[in-house]
Amino acid sequence: MRIVYTTGILLSLIMFSCQEKVKEEVNKTAAEIKDAVIVHEEYTKPEPTEPEGTEYYEPKVPVVGPATNGRIPSDAIVLFDGSSFDGWMHTEDSTAVKWNVNKDGSMTVADKTGNIRTKQEFGSVQLHIEWRSPLPVQREGQNRANSGVFLNGIYEIQVLDNNDNDTYVNGQVGSIYKQGPPLAMASVPTGEWNVYDIIYHAPEFNADGGKTKSATVTVMHNGVVIQDHTEIKGTTPYIGWPKNPAHGKGPLMLQDHGDDSRVSYRNIWVREL
């Protein structure tokens, strides 16, 4: 027996097939969304009927002296106190630091001597660092008081004098360099001290070196949130896309941009998270 399909029947069959395929994809997507829903296992047990059922007393929360009135937290690691470069070395060759220690307890980049880094290495940290661009103002754009704070020795938070000095926004002060522009430009007047308070969570990698979790950073610039738990997508190169080499702990690194930037730093400390 030969079956002959009319044009109308054939179109109906095609439309039915497409509808079924769409329905299948919708159901698949719904299942994926359902699987992605966050479930807090500790709250799936029978709900308490007394307030004591949701209270616990161990482990004890560590007591830390607060950072108020110019003091630093009691568990902070002081990286630079204004007296010496004992905890630092040049990045390229691990030699003694050639930057300048000033009478006011700050350090200043010595032009074309190279980047410096801490001898100690860290993972996730709370970082406090203060920096100042010089007066009189020199140069324009990316060449005006250019430096950078490198987390894990790899990921740069830009230091730059952007007062009346526009540049590309993902390279301006407070940016994750060439990746994430800041939410605001909160610099003090040129020549005054800026403050960065940074919360950095290091990335995670599997045994094969693949990145399983991106680094994130929150930055407060002079008390203003300018990076809000922002994903760091990889390294922060001047040219090219971010890369993701597997790594563990790394140093805090400060940049000599090589253009007589004369940026100064002071009061540098971290708390390991």
Secondary structure, DSSP 4 states (H G I P E B T S, - for coil): ------HHHHHHHHHHHHHHHHHHHHHHHHHHHHHHS---GGGSSPPPSSGGGG----SPPPP-----TT---TT-EEEE-SS--TTEEETTT-----SEEPTTS-EEPPTTS--EEESS-BSSEEEEEEEE--SS----GGGSS-EEEEETTTEEEEE---TT----GGGSTTSBTTTB--S---PPSTTSEEEEEEEEE--EE-TTS-EEE-EEEEEEETTEEEEEEEEE-S---SSS---------B--EE---SS----EEEEEEEEE-
